[in-house]
Amino acid sequence: MHFSLFLNLIKNNLRFKENVSYHSFNFVSKIFVQILFPPLMILIWGAENYGIWIMILSLGALFIGINFNFTEVVRLEMTKIYKKSKKISLNQLVSNLFVSHSINIAFYTLLSLLFYFFISIDEIESLTGLNNNEIQFIFIFIFLSFLLENIINYFYPIITFKGYTKNWIHQNTLFLFYSRFLILLGFVFNDFKYLALIYFVANIIRFLVMFYFFLKEKNNIKVSLKYFNLKSCSDIFKKSISYSFEKINAVINQNLIILLIGKFFSPSIVALITTARTMFSYLPSNVYDIIYSPALIEFTSLKNMNKQKIIQKVLLFLKPVLFVSFLFIPFSLLLGKPIYGYWISDPQIQISLVFIFLLSVESFLTTVLTGLKIPFKSNNNFLFITKIETFFSILLLIIVAFIPSIDNWMIIFMISNVFLFLINIMFIFNYKNYLSKLHGK
């Protein structure tokens, strides 16, 4: 029943259908990149060096995660206003985003400089095996790369506020290909300094592409300080807190814990975790994002709906996705190990069925949680759940950081899944109450 309703939705809603097609194209591109490049990198670099590179990127991503996510808030608010054709309001949102995000970038720069001047180089040397000069050179260009990523976020709402994601998706796909290709070629120098420099060059290309798309849209939007409003900036800040907690949660799980595992175990384990997560967690998540991201845009248009109708709408998107997600678990257990072994054949990287099961369950639980959040994210109001997620992530980080005597690193993922399960149960049982508070009904 839900499959037929879902197919009818795709067929009858032109914007949703178009965005699904764009995300499908992006998914196919990601599959190609994620299947092709990790084994090539491991083949050319070796598992240890690949793991070190992942740790370097994780270190650089830490400061981005601490920033406030103003751009997603403004994008959704602009999509709502655009339907009402309020151009002055659009100009006000973008102008206030410019001020808010500039403060964000200044904060990111300050944190990075403090890290550069005060962090213990010895600690990073022990993590990566690189010397002092290499670490300083790498840090500068990784910092500049993520700074460019932060600047690119100025353009994101302007390019996507009409509800169509074509240009943003296409530039992401393009970046996926040429950045990995350049980095892969860069290792012929056998020096991580050149890799950091090449990564920076790849981000410059991305910036230029995004700036081109921005110029195409600039006639629709005017940025001016005369539109600056302290109350509007404050509202953007309050709504961004939900996304900021979400980013902190992701940074802890995807970056900090990876760094700690690299410290307590080895870069080869980091390479195993990263590649296995790519296949058994991130890859299926990218499949489901084909539906979830366009659905988020559609929910911004919903007005005057009671909680029962919203639940029906959520289930319309969620049930087909969950059916596929649940089937992915036995499929992974049956065929995951031989497929992974054929894909990553390095003798230093050996995957177990237990780890495959943990990652596929992680994927399923994350899929449920992400789908249930859609109505709240469309209203920029989901702080209540991200606070809980971040609490459990910090708790997991404390467990990992202060119990380094854990013999088996897979225990970390077992605990993480237990926490994810508890969050899902709590969210599901209180779902109607949360919707009532959201709409005041």
Secondary structure as the mmCIF struct_conf table of DSSP 4:
data_model
#
loop_
_struct_conf.conf_type_id
_struct_conf.id
_struct_conf.beg_label_comp_id
_struct_conf.beg_label_asym_id
_struct_conf.beg_label_seq_id
_struct_conf.end_label_comp_id
_struct_conf.end_label_asym_id
_struct_conf.end_label_seq_id
HELX_RH_AL_P HELX_RH_AL_P1 HIS A 2 ASN A 12
HELX_RH_AL_P HELX_RH_AL_P2 LEU A 14 TRP A 45
HELX_RH_AL_P HELX_RH_AL_P3 ALA A 47 ILE A 66
BEND BEND1 ASN A 67 ASN A 67
HELX_RH_AL_P HELX_RH_AL_P4 PHE A 70 TYR A 82
TURN_TY1_P TURN_TY1_P1 LYS A 83 SER A 85
HELX_RH_AL_P HELX_RH_AL_P5 LYS A 87 PHE A 118
BEND BEND2 ILE A 119 ILE A 119
HELX_RH_AL_P HELX_RH_AL_P6 ILE A 121 THR A 128
HELX_RH_AL_P HELX_RH_AL_P7 ASN A 132 ILE A 152
TURN_TY1_P TURN_TY1_P2 ASN A 153 PHE A 155
HELX_RH_AL_P HELX_RH_AL_P8 TYR A 156 THR A 160
TURN_TY1_P TURN_TY1_P3 PHE A 161 LYS A 162
BEND BEND3 GLY A 163 GLY A 163
HELX_RH_AL_P HELX_RH_AL_P9 LYS A 166 GLY A 186
HELX_RH_3T_P HELX_RH_3T_P1 PHE A 187 PHE A 189
HELX_RH_AL_P HELX_RH_AL_P10 PHE A 192 GLU A 217
HELX_RH_3T_P HELX_RH_3T_P2 LYS A 218 ASN A 220
HELX_RH_3T_P HELX_RH_3T_P3 LEU A 225 TYR A 227
HELX_RH_AL_P HELX_RH_AL_P11 LEU A 230 VAL A 251
HELX_RH_PI_P HELX_RH_PI_P1 ILE A 252 LEU A 256
HELX_RH_AL_P HELX_RH_AL_P12 ILE A 257 PHE A 264
BEND BEND4 PHE A 265 PHE A 265
HELX_RH_AL_P HELX_RH_AL_P13 PRO A 267 ARG A 277
HELX_RH_PI_P HELX_RH_PI_P2 THR A 278 TYR A 282
HELX_RH_AL_P HELX_RH_AL_P14 LEU A 283 PHE A 299
TURN_TY1_P TURN_TY1_P4 THR A 300 SER A 301
BEND BEND5 ASN A 304 ASN A 304
HELX_RH_AL_P HELX_RH_AL_P15 LYS A 307 TRP A 343
TURN_TY1_P TURN_TY1_P5 PRO A 347 GLN A 348
HELX_RH_AL_P HELX_RH_AL_P16 LEU A 353 SER A 378
TURN_TY1_P TURN_TY1_P6 ASN A 379 ASN A 380
HELX_RH_AL_P HELX_RH_AL_P17 LEU A 383 PHE A 402
TURN_TY1_P TURN_TY1_P7 PRO A 404 SER A 405
BEND BEND6 ASP A 407 ASP A 407
TURN_TY1_P TURN_TY1_P8 TRP A 409 TRP A 409
HELX_RH_AL_P HELX_RH_AL_P18 MET A 410 PHE A 429
TURN_TY1_P TURN_TY1_P9 ASN A 430 ASN A 430
HELX_RH_AL_P HELX_RH_AL_P19 TYR A 431 HIS A 439
TURN_TY1_P TURN_TY1_P10 GLY A 440 GLY A 440
#
